[in-house]
Amino acid sequence: MHSDDPRATVQRLERVCAALVRAVPEVGAGVTLMNATHVGGLAAAVSPVSVVLEELQVTLGEGPSIDAFSSGGRCSRSVPSWGASGPC
């Protein structure tokens, strides 16, 4: 069912984050909206830690999520500067 209600969209994204955390033993998950020219901001997160990490990436304009997006979704565990918060 399609809905134009922004809150319904956020709730769906929160369910996606929660499902990801259940499937992959990570600390958290978040969704940040981006396009080719702009990082829009946090759309959903599953934990307070995820909120802080996603917002920090938006504020700094860099981080594992932005790197993965910029590279077309490809990422590398060999980027030591992102530590355990890396996108893959």
Contacts in CASP RR format, 6 or more apart in sequence:
PFRMAT RR
TARGET T0000
AUTHOR 0000-0000-0000
METHOD contacts of the structure
MODEL  1
MHSDDPRATVQRLERVCAALVRAVPEVGAGVTLMNATHVGGLAAAVSPVS
VVLEELQVTLGEGPSIDAFSSGGRCSRSVPSWGASGPC
3 9 0 8 1.000
9 43 0 8 1.000
10 43 0 8 1.000
10 44 0 8 1.000
13 31 0 8 1.000
13 43 0 8 1.000
13 44 0 8 1.000
14 44 0 8 1.000
14 45 0 8 1.000
14 46 0 8 1.000
16 29 0 8 1.000
16 31 0 8 1.000
16 44 0 8 1.000
17 28 0 8 1.000
17 29 0 8 1.000
17 30 0 8 1.000
17 31 0 8 1.000
17 44 0 8 1.000
17 45 0 8 1.000
17 46 0 8 1.000
17 50 0 8 1.000
18 29 0 8 1.000
18 46 0 8 1.000
20 26 0 8 1.000
20 28 0 8 1.000
20 29 0 8 1.000
20 46 0 8 1.000
21 28 0 8 1.000
21 29 0 8 1.000
21 46 0 8 1.000
27 47 0 8 1.000
27 49 0 8 1.000
27 50 0 8 1.000
27 84 0 8 1.000
28 45 0 8 1.000
28 46 0 8 1.000
28 47 0 8 1.000
28 49 0 8 1.000
28 50 0 8 1.000
29 45 0 8 1.000
29 46 0 8 1.000
29 50 0 8 1.000
30 42 0 8 1.000
30 43 0 8 1.000
30 44 0 8 1.000
30 45 0 8 1.000
30 46 0 8 1.000
30 50 0 8 1.000
30 51 0 8 1.000
30 54 0 8 1.000
31 42 0 8 1.000
31 43 0 8 1.000
31 44 0 8 1.000
31 45 0 8 1.000
31 54 0 8 1.000
32 39 0 8 1.000
32 40 0 8 1.000
32 41 0 8 1.000
32 42 0 8 1.000
32 43 0 8 1.000
32 54 0 8 1.000
32 57 0 8 1.000
32 58 0 8 1.000
32 65 0 8 1.000
32 66 0 8 1.000
33 39 0 8 1.000
33 40 0 8 1.000
33 41 0 8 1.000
33 42 0 8 1.000
33 43 0 8 1.000
34 40 0 8 1.000
34 41 0 8 1.000
34 66 0 8 1.000
34 69 0 8 1.000
39 57 0 8 1.000
39 58 0 8 1.000
39 61 0 8 1.000
39 66 0 8 1.000
40 58 0 8 1.000
41 54 0 8 1.000
41 55 0 8 1.000
41 58 0 8 1.000
42 51 0 8 1.000
42 54 0 8 1.000
42 55 0 8 1.000
42 58 0 8 1.000
45 51 0 8 1.000
45 54 0 8 1.000
53 85 0 8 1.000
54 65 0 8 1.000
57 63 0 8 1.000
57 64 0 8 1.000
57 65 0 8 1.000
57 66 0 8 1.000
63 82 0 8 1.000
64 75 0 8 1.000
64 79 0 8 1.000
64 82 0 8 1.000
64 85 0 8 1.000
64 86 0 8 1.000
64 87 0 8 1.000
65 87 0 8 1.000
67 75 0 8 1.000
67 79 0 8 1.000
67 82 0 8 1.000
67 87 0 8 1.000
68 74 0 8 1.000
68 75 0 8 1.000
68 87 0 8 1.000
68 88 0 8 1.000
73 87 0 8 1.000
75 86 0 8 1.000
75 87 0 8 1.000
75 88 0 8 1.000
76 88 0 8 1.000
77 86 0 8 1.000
77 88 0 8 1.000
79 86 0 8 1.000
END
